[in-house]
Amino acid sequence: MMGRTTVRRPGCGIAALGIAVSSALLAAAPPARAAGDAPAQRTPAPALVRTVVAKPSTISSDLIFTGDIQAQSQVNVAFRTNGKIARRLVEVGDHVSADQVLARLDPQEQRANLNNAQAALTSAEALLTQAKLSFKRQEQLLASGYTTRPSYDDAEQQLRTTQAAVDSAKAALGSAEEQYSYTDLKAGVNGIVLSRTFEVGQVVQAGQVVLAMAEDGPRDAVFNIFEAVLAAPPGGKTVEVTLQADPRVRTVGQVREISPSVDAASGTVRVKVGLETTPPAMSLGAVVIGTGRFRPRQAIVLPWSALYRWENGPAVWVRDTGAGTVAPRPVVIERYGSDTIALKGGVKPGEEVVVAGIQLLRPGQKVAVAETVEATP
């Protein structure tokens, strides 16, 4: 009997291997999720942040403003008589002395009045001389009995009348001389001419201001400050004044005058600071910078990195130490520093404020604290 030979087809082995692998994969696969089962939840890792513990600090901010140098005393100069200006002898910026002639009026009218007064005095003196001689003669005749008492009395009366006329003429001459001297314009003080409002040929009236002068002496640094700033005045009246063109030029002064009214156009109040010493470089009109300091006060000081914008306003992220979550907190900022902010309200002492890692935070998010320090001013 002949033996039976078995022939193996190549495809049959591969198919068997595929069936075996599929069975193994099905056995290893997790059971299918039944309908209605919830997906598996993954717990997110807490955000890593750095915080500071808020505490009150004493701050004393600077108040800086710009002004200029002015004279403490300014003089308005005017002629003391009417007339037409004949000469102008000074320009704006000139330094003048008290007795220096600044301008002259045409003295024609005053000279005529002076000549009339001198002639009137000469006439009165001549009549006085004649009256004296008449009285002397009547006095001698009365003593010899060759005249009457009424004639003597008339001579005496005439003498007194002419003496009074001479005194009146002298007074008129003095007035005419004084009016003549008023044709020369003098300041009466040493100072610098700030402005003038006249030209040669102009007719001016007595008392009309034609020159403004800054009197020599102490100087002021004058500042225009917004009214709201003065609601919390500086801690002292001492102000440091620095020349803007050269910060090396410095001096100090005391607030000596605060205007009681507010300028309607700018809404500012004028403050005058009297300088203790005036450096030569701080000439009239020089621009200066004044620095004052507010009274020391308590505030929460945080680094700039803690500041966040929330609901169109400044805020910070505050960590709940019990729950380990964070939430935004609106704050009121009192002032901005170079690298810090001072809070007027919104954060209480002892609370933890996030200062690093705030970019991806959301309200109620759990956080992990990498480092906690105390806030410093």
Contacts in CASP RR format, 6 or more apart in sequence:
PFRMAT RR
TARGET T0000
AUTHOR 0000-0000-0000
METHOD contacts of the structure
MODEL  1
MMGRTTVRRPGCGIAALGIAVSSALLAAAPPARAAGDAPAQRTPAPALVR
TVVAKPSTISSDLIFTGDIQAQSQVNVAFRTNGKIARRLVEVGDHVSADQ
VLARLDPQEQRANLNNAQAALTSAEALLTQAKLSFKRQEQLLASGYTTRP
SYDDAEQQLRTTQAAVDSAKAALGSAEEQYSYTDLKAGVNGIVLSRTFEV
GQVVQAGQVVLAMAEDGPRDAVFNIFEAVLAAPPGGKTVEVTLQADPRVR
TVGQVREISPSVDAASGTVRVKVGLETTPPAMSLGAVVIGTGRFRPRQAI
VLPWSALYRWENGPAVWVRDTGAGTVAPRPVVIERYGSDTIALKGGVKPG
EEVVVAGIQLLRPGQKVAVAETVEATP
46 365 0 8 1.000
46 366 0 8 1.000
46 367 0 8 1.000
46 368 0 8 1.000
47 357 0 8 1.000
47 360 0 8 1.000
47 361 0 8 1.000
47 365 0 8 1.000
47 366 0 8 1.000
47 367 0 8 1.000
47 368 0 8 1.000
48 357 0 8 1.000
48 367 0 8 1.000
48 368 0 8 1.000
48 370 0 8 1.000
49 317 0 8 1.000
49 319 0 8 1.000
49 326 0 8 1.000
49 354 0 8 1.000
49 356 0 8 1.000
49 357 0 8 1.000
49 358 0 8 1.000
49 361 0 8 1.000
49 367 0 8 1.000
49 368 0 8 1.000
49 369 0 8 1.000
49 370 0 8 1.000
50 354 0 8 1.000
50 355 0 8 1.000
50 356 0 8 1.000
50 357 0 8 1.000
50 369 0 8 1.000
50 370 0 8 1.000
50 371 0 8 1.000
50 372 0 8 1.000
51 319 0 8 1.000
51 352 0 8 1.000
51 353 0 8 1.000
51 354 0 8 1.000
51 355 0 8 1.000
51 369 0 8 1.000
51 371 0 8 1.000
51 372 0 8 1.000
51 373 0 8 1.000
52 302 0 8 1.000
52 303 0 8 1.000
52 306 0 8 1.000
52 352 0 8 1.000
52 353 0 8 1.000
52 355 0 8 1.000
52 372 0 8 1.000
52 373 0 8 1.000
52 374 0 8 1.000
52 375 0 8 1.000
53 350 0 8 1.000
53 351 0 8 1.000
53 352 0 8 1.000
53 353 0 8 1.000
53 372 0 8 1.000
53 373 0 8 1.000
53 374 0 8 1.000
53 375 0 8 1.000
54 300 0 8 1.000
54 302 0 8 1.000
54 347 0 8 1.000
54 348 0 8 1.000
54 349 0 8 1.000
54 350 0 8 1.000
54 351 0 8 1.000
54 352 0 8 1.000
54 353 0 8 1.000
54 375 0 8 1.000
55 300 0 8 1.000
55 349 0 8 1.000
55 350 0 8 1.000
55 374 0 8 1.000
55 375 0 8 1.000
56 298 0 8 1.000
56 299 0 8 1.000
56 300 0 8 1.000
56 349 0 8 1.000
57 298 0 8 1.000
57 299 0 8 1.000
57 300 0 8 1.000
57 301 0 8 1.000
57 375 0 8 1.000
57 376 0 8 1.000
57 377 0 8 1.000
58 296 0 8 1.000
58 297 0 8 1.000
58 298 0 8 1.000
58 377 0 8 1.000
59 296 0 8 1.000
59 297 0 8 1.000
59 298 0 8 1.000
59 299 0 8 1.000
59 301 0 8 1.000
59 335 0 8 1.000
59 342 0 8 1.000
59 377 0 8 1.000
60 293 0 8 1.000
60 294 0 8 1.000
60 295 0 8 1.000
60 296 0 8 1.000
60 297 0 8 1.000
61 293 0 8 1.000
61 294 0 8 1.000
61 335 0 8 1.000
61 342 0 8 1.000
62 291 0 8 1.000
62 292 0 8 1.000
62 293 0 8 1.000
62 294 0 8 1.000
63 229 0 8 1.000
63 234 0 8 1.000
63 291 0 8 1.000
63 292 0 8 1.000
63 293 0 8 1.000
63 294 0 8 1.000
64 289 0 8 1.000
64 290 0 8 1.000
64 291 0 8 1.000
64 292 0 8 1.000
65 223 0 8 1.000
65 224 0 8 1.000
65 225 0 8 1.000
65 289 0 8 1.000
65 290 0 8 1.000
66 223 0 8 1.000
66 244 0 8 1.000
66 287 0 8 1.000
66 288 0 8 1.000
66 289 0 8 1.000
66 290 0 8 1.000
67 221 0 8 1.000
67 222 0 8 1.000
67 223 0 8 1.000
67 224 0 8 1.000
67 287 0 8 1.000
67 288 0 8 1.000
67 289 0 8 1.000
67 290 0 8 1.000
68 221 0 8 1.000
68 222 0 8 1.000
68 285 0 8 1.000
68 286 0 8 1.000
68 287 0 8 1.000
68 288 0 8 1.000
69 219 0 8 1.000
69 220 0 8 1.000
69 221 0 8 1.000
69 222 0 8 1.000
69 278 0 8 1.000
69 282 0 8 1.000
69 283 0 8 1.000
69 284 0 8 1.000
69 285 0 8 1.000
69 286 0 8 1.000
69 288 0 8 1.000
70 214 0 8 1.000
70 219 0 8 1.000
70 220 0 8 1.000
70 221 0 8 1.000
70 222 0 8 1.000
70 272 0 8 1.000
70 284 0 8 1.000
70 285 0 8 1.000
71 192 0 8 1.000
71 214 0 8 1.000
71 215 0 8 1.000
71 217 0 8 1.000
71 219 0 8 1.000
71 220 0 8 1.000
71 284 0 8 1.000
72 215 0 8 1.000
72 217 0 8 1.000
72 218 0 8 1.000
72 219 0 8 1.000
72 220 0 8 1.000
72 272 0 8 1.000
72 274 0 8 1.000
73 214 0 8 1.000
73 215 0 8 1.000
73 217 0 8 1.000
74 194 0 8 1.000
74 212 0 8 1.000
74 213 0 8 1.000
74 214 0 8 1.000
74 215 0 8 1.000
75 187 0 8 1.000
75 188 0 8 1.000
75 189 0 8 1.000
75 191 0 8 1.000
75 212 0 8 1.000
75 213 0 8 1.000
75 214 0 8 1.000
75 215 0 8 1.000
76 209 0 8 1.000
76 211 0 8 1.000
76 212 0 8 1.000
76 213 0 8 1.000
77 102 0 8 1.000
77 185 0 8 1.000
77 187 0 8 1.000
77 209 0 8 1.000
77 210 0 8 1.000
77 211 0 8 1.000
77 212 0 8 1.000
77 213 0 8 1.000
78 204 0 8 1.000
78 206 0 8 1.000
78 207 0 8 1.000
78 208 0 8 1.000
78 209 0 8 1.000
78 210 0 8 1.000
78 211 0 8 1.000
79 103 0 8 1.000
79 105 0 8 1.000
79 182 0 8 1.000
79 183 0 8 1.000
79 185 0 8 1.000
79 204 0 8 1.000
79 205 0 8 1.000
79 206 0 8 1.000
79 207 0 8 1.000
79 208 0 8 1.000
79 210 0 8 1.000
80 182 0 8 1.000
80 206 0 8 1.000
80 207 0 8 1.000
81 105 0 8 1.000
81 110 0 8 1.000
81 179 0 8 1.000
81 182 0 8 1.000
81 183 0 8 1.000
81 206 0 8 1.000
82 203 0 8 1.000
82 204 0 8 1.000
82 205 0 8 1.000
82 206 0 8 1.000
83 105 0 8 1.000
83 106 0 8 1.000
83 109 0 8 1.000
83 183 0 8 1.000
83 203 0 8 1.000
83 204 0 8 1.000
84 105 0 8 1.000
84 106 0 8 1.000
84 201 0 8 1.000
84 202 0 8 1.000
84 203 0 8 1.000
84 204 0 8 1.000
85 103 0 8 1.000
85 104 0 8 1.000
85 105 0 8 1.000
85 106 0 8 1.000
85 198 0 8 1.000
85 199 0 8 1.000
85 200 0 8 1.000
85 201 0 8 1.000
85 202 0 8 1.000
85 203 0 8 1.000
85 204 0 8 1.000
86 104 0 8 1.000
86 105 0 8 1.000
86 106 0 8 1.000
86 107 0 8 1.000
86 200 0 8 1.000
86 201 0 8 1.000
87 103 0 8 1.000
87 104 0 8 1.000
87 200 0 8 1.000
88 102 0 8 1.000
88 103 0 8 1.000
88 196 0 8 1.000
88 198 0 8 1.000
88 199 0 8 1.000
88 200 0 8 1.000
89 100 0 8 1.000
89 101 0 8 1.000
89 102 0 8 1.000
89 103 0 8 1.000
89 104 0 8 1.000
90 96 0 8 1.000
90 100 0 8 1.000
90 102 0 8 1.000
90 103 0 8 1.000
90 193 0 8 1.000
90 196 0 8 1.000
90 211 0 8 1.000
91 193 0 8 1.000
91 196 0 8 1.000
92 193 0 8 1.000
92 194 0 8 1.000
92 195 0 8 1.000
92 196 0 8 1.000
93 192 0 8 1.000
93 193 0 8 1.000
93 194 0 8 1.000
94 192 0 8 1.000
94 193 0 8 1.000
95 190 0 8 1.000
95 191 0 8 1.000
95 192 0 8 1.000
95 193 0 8 1.000
96 102 0 8 1.000
96 187 0 8 1.000
96 190 0 8 1.000
96 191 0 8 1.000
96 192 0 8 1.000
96 193 0 8 1.000
96 213 0 8 1.000
97 190 0 8 1.000
98 186 0 8 1.000
98 187 0 8 1.000
98 188 0 8 1.000
98 189 0 8 1.000
98 190 0 8 1.000
99 186 0 8 1.000
99 188 0 8 1.000
100 186 0 8 1.000
100 187 0 8 1.000
101 184 0 8 1.000
101 185 0 8 1.000
101 186 0 8 1.000
102 185 0 8 1.000
102 186 0 8 1.000
102 187 0 8 1.000
102 193 0 8 1.000
102 211 0 8 1.000
103 184 0 8 1.000
103 185 0 8 1.000
103 198 0 8 1.000
103 210 0 8 1.000
103 211 0 8 1.000
104 183 0 8 1.000
104 184 0 8 1.000
104 185 0 8 1.000
105 182 0 8 1.000
105 183 0 8 1.000
105 184 0 8 1.000
105 185 0 8 1.000
105 204 0 8 1.000
106 183 0 8 1.000
107 180 0 8 1.000
107 183 0 8 1.000
110 176 0 8 1.000
110 179 0 8 1.000
110 180 0 8 1.000
110 182 0 8 1.000
110 183 0 8 1.000
111 180 0 8 1.000
113 176 0 8 1.000
113 179 0 8 1.000
113 180 0 8 1.000
114 173 0 8 1.000
114 176 0 8 1.000
114 177 0 8 1.000
114 179 0 8 1.000
114 180 0 8 1.000
116 176 0 8 1.000
117 169 0 8 1.000
117 172 0 8 1.000
117 173 0 8 1.000
117 174 0 8 1.000
117 175 0 8 1.000
117 176 0 8 1.000
117 177 0 8 1.000
118 173 0 8 1.000
118 176 0 8 1.000
120 169 0 8 1.000
120 172 0 8 1.000
120 173 0 8 1.000
121 166 0 8 1.000
121 169 0 8 1.000
121 170 0 8 1.000
121 172 0 8 1.000
121 173 0 8 1.000
123 169 0 8 1.000
124 162 0 8 1.000
124 165 0 8 1.000
124 166 0 8 1.000
124 168 0 8 1.000
124 169 0 8 1.000
125 166 0 8 1.000
125 169 0 8 1.000
127 162 0 8 1.000
127 165 0 8 1.000
127 166 0 8 1.000
128 159 0 8 1.000
128 162 0 8 1.000
128 163 0 8 1.000
128 165 0 8 1.000
128 166 0 8 1.000
130 162 0 8 1.000
131 155 0 8 1.000
131 158 0 8 1.000
131 159 0 8 1.000
131 161 0 8 1.000
131 162 0 8 1.000
131 163 0 8 1.000
132 159 0 8 1.000
134 155 0 8 1.000
134 158 0 8 1.000
134 159 0 8 1.000
135 155 0 8 1.000
135 156 0 8 1.000
135 158 0 8 1.000
135 159 0 8 1.000
137 155 0 8 1.000
138 147 0 8 1.000
138 151 0 8 1.000
138 152 0 8 1.000
138 154 0 8 1.000
138 155 0 8 1.000
138 156 0 8 1.000
139 152 0 8 1.000
139 155 0 8 1.000
141 147 0 8 1.000
141 151 0 8 1.000
141 152 0 8 1.000
142 149 0 8 1.000
142 152 0 8 1.000
185 210 0 8 1.000
185 211 0 8 1.000
187 211 0 8 1.000
187 213 0 8 1.000
189 213 0 8 1.000
189 215 0 8 1.000
189 216 0 8 1.000
190 215 0 8 1.000
190 216 0 8 1.000
191 213 0 8 1.000
191 214 0 8 1.000
191 215 0 8 1.000
191 216 0 8 1.000
192 213 0 8 1.000
192 214 0 8 1.000
192 216 0 8 1.000
192 284 0 8 1.000
193 211 0 8 1.000
193 212 0 8 1.000
193 213 0 8 1.000
194 212 0 8 1.000
194 213 0 8 1.000
194 214 0 8 1.000
194 284 0 8 1.000
195 211 0 8 1.000
195 212 0 8 1.000
196 210 0 8 1.000
196 211 0 8 1.000
196 212 0 8 1.000
197 209 0 8 1.000
197 210 0 8 1.000
197 211 0 8 1.000
198 204 0 8 1.000
198 210 0 8 1.000
198 211 0 8 1.000
204 210 0 8 1.000
214 284 0 8 1.000
218 274 0 8 1.000
218 275 0 8 1.000
218 278 0 8 1.000
219 274 0 8 1.000
219 275 0 8 1.000
219 278 0 8 1.000
219 282 0 8 1.000
219 284 0 8 1.000
220 256 0 8 1.000
220 272 0 8 1.000
220 273 0 8 1.000
220 274 0 8 1.000
220 275 0 8 1.000
221 239 0 8 1.000
221 241 0 8 1.000
221 253 0 8 1.000
221 272 0 8 1.000
221 273 0 8 1.000
221 274 0 8 1.000
221 275 0 8 1.000
221 288 0 8 1.000
221 290 0 8 1.000
222 270 0 8 1.000
222 271 0 8 1.000
222 272 0 8 1.000
222 273 0 8 1.000
223 270 0 8 1.000
223 271 0 8 1.000
223 273 0 8 1.000
223 290 0 8 1.000
224 263 0 8 1.000
224 266 0 8 1.000
224 268 0 8 1.000
224 269 0 8 1.000
224 270 0 8 1.000
224 271 0 8 1.000
225 268 0 8 1.000
225 269 0 8 1.000
225 271 0 8 1.000
226 267 0 8 1.000
226 268 0 8 1.000
226 269 0 8 1.000
227 262 0 8 1.000
227 267 0 8 1.000
227 268 0 8 1.000
227 269 0 8 1.000
230 258 0 8 1.000
230 269 0 8 1.000
232 294 0 8 1.000
232 295 0 8 1.000
233 294 0 8 1.000
233 295 0 8 1.000
234 292 0 8 1.000
234 293 0 8 1.000
234 294 0 8 1.000
234 295 0 8 1.000
235 293 0 8 1.000
235 294 0 8 1.000
235 295 0 8 1.000
236 255 0 8 1.000
236 292 0 8 1.000
236 293 0 8 1.000
236 295 0 8 1.000
237 254 0 8 1.000
237 255 0 8 1.000
238 252 0 8 1.000
238 253 0 8 1.000
238 254 0 8 1.000
238 292 0 8 1.000
239 252 0 8 1.000
239 253 0 8 1.000
239 254 0 8 1.000
239 255 0 8 1.000
239 273 0 8 1.000
239 290 0 8 1.000
239 291 0 8 1.000
239 292 0 8 1.000
240 250 0 8 1.000
240 251 0 8 1.000
240 252 0 8 1.000
240 253 0 8 1.000
240 290 0 8 1.000
240 291 0 8 1.000
240 292 0 8 1.000
241 250 0 8 1.000
241 251 0 8 1.000
241 252 0 8 1.000
241 253 0 8 1.000
241 273 0 8 1.000
241 275 0 8 1.000
241 282 0 8 1.000
241 288 0 8 1.000
241 289 0 8 1.000
241 290 0 8 1.000
241 291 0 8 1.000
242 249 0 8 1.000
242 250 0 8 1.000
242 288 0 8 1.000
242 289 0 8 1.000
242 290 0 8 1.000
242 291 0 8 1.000
243 249 0 8 1.000
243 250 0 8 1.000
243 279 0 8 1.000
243 281 0 8 1.000
243 282 0 8 1.000
243 286 0 8 1.000
243 287 0 8 1.000
243 288 0 8 1.000
243 289 0 8 1.000
244 286 0 8 1.000
244 287 0 8 1.000
244 288 0 8 1.000
244 289 0 8 1.000
245 281 0 8 1.000
245 286 0 8 1.000
245 287 0 8 1.000
246 281 0 8 1.000
249 279 0 8 1.000
249 281 0 8 1.000
249 282 0 8 1.000
250 279 0 8 1.000
251 275 0 8 1.000
251 276 0 8 1.000
251 277 0 8 1.000
251 278 0 8 1.000
251 279 0 8 1.000
251 282 0 8 1.000
252 275 0 8 1.000
252 276 0 8 1.000
253 273 0 8 1.000
253 274 0 8 1.000
253 275 0 8 1.000
253 276 0 8 1.000
254 273 0 8 1.000
254 274 0 8 1.000
254 276 0 8 1.000
255 271 0 8 1.000
255 272 0 8 1.000
255 273 0 8 1.000
255 274 0 8 1.000
256 272 0 8 1.000
256 273 0 8 1.000
256 274 0 8 1.000
257 271 0 8 1.000
257 272 0 8 1.000
258 269 0 8 1.000
258 270 0 8 1.000
258 271 0 8 1.000
258 272 0 8 1.000
259 269 0 8 1.000
259 270 0 8 1.000
259 271 0 8 1.000
261 269 0 8 1.000
262 268 0 8 1.000
262 269 0 8 1.000
263 269 0 8 1.000
263 270 0 8 1.000
273 290 0 8 1.000
275 282 0 8 1.000
282 288 0 8 1.000
299 334 0 8 1.000
299 342 0 8 1.000
299 343 0 8 1.000
299 344 0 8 1.000
300 342 0 8 1.000
300 343 0 8 1.000
300 345 0 8 1.000
300 347 0 8 1.000
300 349 0 8 1.000
300 375 0 8 1.000
301 340 0 8 1.000
301 341 0 8 1.000
301 342 0 8 1.000
301 343 0 8 1.000
301 375 0 8 1.000
301 376 0 8 1.000
301 377 0 8 1.000
302 316 0 8 1.000
302 340 0 8 1.000
302 341 0 8 1.000
302 343 0 8 1.000
302 347 0 8 1.000
302 353 0 8 1.000
302 355 0 8 1.000
302 375 0 8 1.000
303 339 0 8 1.000
303 340 0 8 1.000
303 341 0 8 1.000
303 355 0 8 1.000
303 375 0 8 1.000
304 339 0 8 1.000
304 340 0 8 1.000
304 341 0 8 1.000
305 355 0 8 1.000
305 356 0 8 1.000
305 358 0 8 1.000
306 316 0 8 1.000
306 317 0 8 1.000
306 341 0 8 1.000
306 353 0 8 1.000
306 354 0 8 1.000
306 355 0 8 1.000
306 358 0 8 1.000
307 314 0 8 1.000
307 315 0 8 1.000
307 316 0 8 1.000
307 341 0 8 1.000
308 314 0 8 1.000
308 315 0 8 1.000
308 316 0 8 1.000
308 317 0 8 1.000
308 328 0 8 1.000
308 358 0 8 1.000
309 315 0 8 1.000
310 328 0 8 1.000
310 330 0 8 1.000
311 330 0 8 1.000
313 330 0 8 1.000
314 330 0 8 1.000
314 331 0 8 1.000
314 332 0 8 1.000
314 333 0 8 1.000
315 328 0 8 1.000
315 329 0 8 1.000
315 330 0 8 1.000
315 331 0 8 1.000
316 328 0 8 1.000
316 329 0 8 1.000
316 331 0 8 1.000
316 347 0 8 1.000
316 353 0 8 1.000
316 354 0 8 1.000
317 326 0 8 1.000
317 327 0 8 1.000
317 328 0 8 1.000
317 329 0 8 1.000
317 353 0 8 1.000
317 354 0 8 1.000
317 358 0 8 1.000
317 361 0 8 1.000
318 326 0 8 1.000
318 327 0 8 1.000
318 328 0 8 1.000
318 329 0 8 1.000
318 347 0 8 1.000
318 351 0 8 1.000
318 352 0 8 1.000
318 353 0 8 1.000
318 354 0 8 1.000
319 325 0 8 1.000
319 326 0 8 1.000
319 351 0 8 1.000
319 352 0 8 1.000
319 353 0 8 1.000
319 354 0 8 1.000
319 367 0 8 1.000
319 369 0 8 1.000
320 326 0 8 1.000
320 327 0 8 1.000
321 352 0 8 1.000
323 366 0 8 1.000
324 366 0 8 1.000
324 367 0 8 1.000
325 364 0 8 1.000
325 365 0 8 1.000
325 366 0 8 1.000
325 367 0 8 1.000
326 354 0 8 1.000
326 361 0 8 1.000
326 363 0 8 1.000
326 364 0 8 1.000
326 365 0 8 1.000
326 367 0 8 1.000
327 363 0 8 1.000
327 364 0 8 1.000
328 363 0 8 1.000
329 346 0 8 1.000
329 347 0 8 1.000
330 346 0 8 1.000
331 343 0 8 1.000
331 345 0 8 1.000
331 346 0 8 1.000
331 347 0 8 1.000
332 343 0 8 1.000
332 344 0 8 1.000
332 345 0 8 1.000
332 346 0 8 1.000
333 341 0 8 1.000
333 342 0 8 1.000
333 343 0 8 1.000
333 344 0 8 1.000
334 342 0 8 1.000
334 343 0 8 1.000
334 344 0 8 1.000
335 341 0 8 1.000
335 342 0 8 1.000
336 342 0 8 1.000
340 377 0 8 1.000
347 353 0 8 1.000
352 369 0 8 1.000
352 372 0 8 1.000
353 375 0 8 1.000
354 361 0 8 1.000
354 367 0 8 1.000
356 370 0 8 1.000
361 367 0 8 1.000
END
